[in-house]
Amino acid sequence: MVSRDELYQLVWSEPMTRIAEKFDVSGSYLTRICTLLNVPRPERGYWAKLAVGKAPAQTPLPPAQPGDPLHWSKDGDHVAPPKPKAPPRRRRVAVPVARSQLHGLIRGARTHFENGRPVDDGAYLNPYKKRDRFESLSRQGAQPR
């Protein structure tokens, strides 16, 4: 059985993978145990920084809160630590858009169609044409303008 004080000393004395091997558990399981017991762990890269003499200060062990477990044992005197839950998803809320707040392209298309020429029922709306050089050539019989 390991108390949270002992686990705190172990976690800050050597890497989690080595401690996990001693207890014959995985590193991620030991991380969850530390979270369950409220034991702070070294940040990522701590051991590499320590090797070159630039490790950050050790985080102090916070006091245990009422109801927190104080001991852990691999043999079963504990409740399995809960897996961390993902934060709840935020529900999307439909925002009503007032008719006056239409997109600029839609507004422009609306005014274009409202100001266009009238069309017989069932017919297609042909855009206004500007006479181009080829049209004048075909009407005048290959005589350039």
C-alpha positions as CSV (number, residue, x, y, z in Angstrom):
1,M,0.0,0.0,0.0
2,V,1.4,3.4,-1.0
3,S,0.3,6.7,0.7
4,R,0.0,9.8,-1.3
5,D,3.1,11.3,0.4
6,E,5.2,8.3,-0.6
7,L,3.8,8.5,-4.2
8,Y,4.6,12.2,-4.3
9,Q,8.2,11.4,-3.3
10,L,8.5,8.6,-5.9
11,V,7.0,10.7,-8.7
12,W,9.5,13.5,-8.2
13,S,12.5,11.2,-7.7
14,E,12.4,9.3,-11.0
15,P,10.4,9.1,-14.2
16,M,6.9,7.7,-14.1
17,T,7.7,4.8,-16.5
18,R,10.3,3.4,-14.0
19,I,7.9,3.8,-11.1
20,A,5.1,2.1,-13.1
21,E,7.4,-0.9,-13.8
22,K,8.0,-1.3,-10.0
23,F,4.3,-1.5,-9.4
24,D,3.7,-3.6,-12.5
25,V,1.2,-1.1,-14.0
26,S,1.3,1.1,-17.1
27,G,2.4,4.7,-17.0
28,S,-1.0,6.0,-18.0
29,Y,-2.6,4.0,-15.1
30,L,-0.1,5.5,-12.7
31,T,-0.9,8.9,-14.0
32,R,-4.6,8.3,-13.3
33,I,-3.7,7.1,-9.7
34,C,-1.8,10.4,-9.2
35,T,-4.8,12.3,-10.4
36,L,-7.1,10.3,-8.1
37,L,-4.8,11.0,-5.1
38,N,-4.3,14.6,-6.1
39,V,-0.5,14.2,-6.4
40,P,1.2,16.7,-8.7
41,R,3.5,15.2,-11.4
42,P,6.5,16.7,-13.2
43,E,5.7,18.3,-16.5
44,R,6.8,16.9,-19.8
45,G,10.5,17.2,-20.4
46,Y,11.2,17.7,-16.7
47,W,13.9,14.9,-16.6
48,A,15.7,16.3,-19.7
49,K,15.7,19.7,-18.1
50,L,16.9,18.3,-14.8
51,A,19.8,16.6,-16.6
52,V,21.1,19.9,-17.9
53,G,20.4,21.7,-14.6
54,K,17.4,23.8,-15.8
55,A,14.5,21.9,-14.2
56,P,11.5,24.0,-12.9
57,A,10.7,24.0,-9.2
58,Q,9.0,21.0,-7.7
59,T,5.2,21.6,-7.3
60,P,4.3,21.2,-3.6
61,L,1.9,18.5,-2.5
62,P,-1.5,20.1,-1.8
63,P,-3.3,19.2,1.4
64,A,-5.8,16.3,1.1
65,Q,-9.4,17.4,0.9
66,P,-12.1,15.6,3.0
67,G,-13.2,12.5,1.2
68,D,-10.1,12.2,-0.9
69,P,-8.4,8.7,-0.9
70,L,-5.1,8.8,1.0
71,H,-3.7,5.4,0.0
72,W,-3.4,3.2,-3.1
73,S,-2.6,-0.5,-3.5
74,K,-2.4,-2.6,-6.6
75,D,-3.9,-5.6,-4.8
76,G,-7.4,-4.2,-4.4
77,D,-7.8,-2.0,-1.4
78,H,-8.8,0.8,-3.6
79,V,-11.5,1.7,-6.1
80,A,-10.3,1.8,-9.7
81,P,-9.7,5.4,-10.6
82,P,-12.2,7.0,-13.0
83,K,-11.1,7.7,-16.5
84,P,-11.0,11.5,-17.2
85,K,-14.2,12.6,-18.8
86,A,-14.3,14.8,-21.9
87,P,-15.9,18.2,-21.3
88,P,-19.5,18.2,-22.3
89,R,-20.2,19.3,-25.9
90,R,-21.8,22.7,-26.3
91,R,-25.1,22.5,-28.1
92,R,-25.4,24.6,-31.1
93,V,-28.1,27.1,-30.9
94,A,-29.9,28.2,-34.0
95,V,-29.8,32.0,-34.3
96,P,-32.8,33.4,-36.2
97,V,-31.8,35.8,-39.0
98,A,-34.1,38.7,-39.7
99,R,-35.1,39.1,-43.3
100,S,-33.3,42.5,-43.4
101,Q,-30.0,40.8,-42.5
102,L,-29.6,38.9,-45.8
103,H,-26.2,38.4,-47.2
104,G,-25.1,41.1,-49.7
105,L,-24.9,38.7,-52.6
106,I,-28.5,37.5,-52.0
107,R,-29.7,41.1,-51.6
108,G,-28.0,42.0,-54.9
109,A,-29.5,39.0,-56.8
110,R,-32.9,39.8,-55.4
111,T,-32.8,43.4,-56.7
112,H,-31.4,42.2,-60.0
113,F,-34.4,39.8,-60.5
114,E,-36.9,42.3,-59.2
115,N,-35.7,45.0,-61.6
116,G,-35.4,42.6,-64.6
117,R,-37.7,42.5,-67.6
118,P,-41.0,40.5,-67.2
119,V,-41.1,37.0,-68.6
120,D,-44.0,34.9,-69.9
121,D,-44.9,32.0,-67.7
122,G,-42.8,28.9,-68.4
123,A,-40.2,30.8,-70.4
124,Y,-36.6,31.2,-69.5
125,L,-35.2,34.6,-68.6
126,N,-32.5,35.5,-71.2
127,P,-30.1,38.1,-70.0
128,Y,-29.9,41.5,-71.8
129,K,-27.5,41.1,-74.7
130,K,-25.1,43.7,-76.0
131,R,-24.4,43.4,-79.6
132,D,-20.9,42.1,-80.2
133,R,-18.7,42.1,-83.2
134,F,-19.5,38.5,-84.2
135,E,-23.2,39.2,-84.1
136,S,-22.9,42.2,-86.4
137,L,-20.8,40.1,-88.7
138,S,-23.4,37.4,-89.0
139,R,-26.2,39.9,-89.6
140,Q,-24.4,41.9,-92.2
141,G,-22.9,39.0,-94.0
142,A,-19.2,39.0,-93.2
143,Q,-18.8,42.8,-93.5
144,P,-16.7,44.1,-90.6
145,R,-18.0,47.3,-88.9
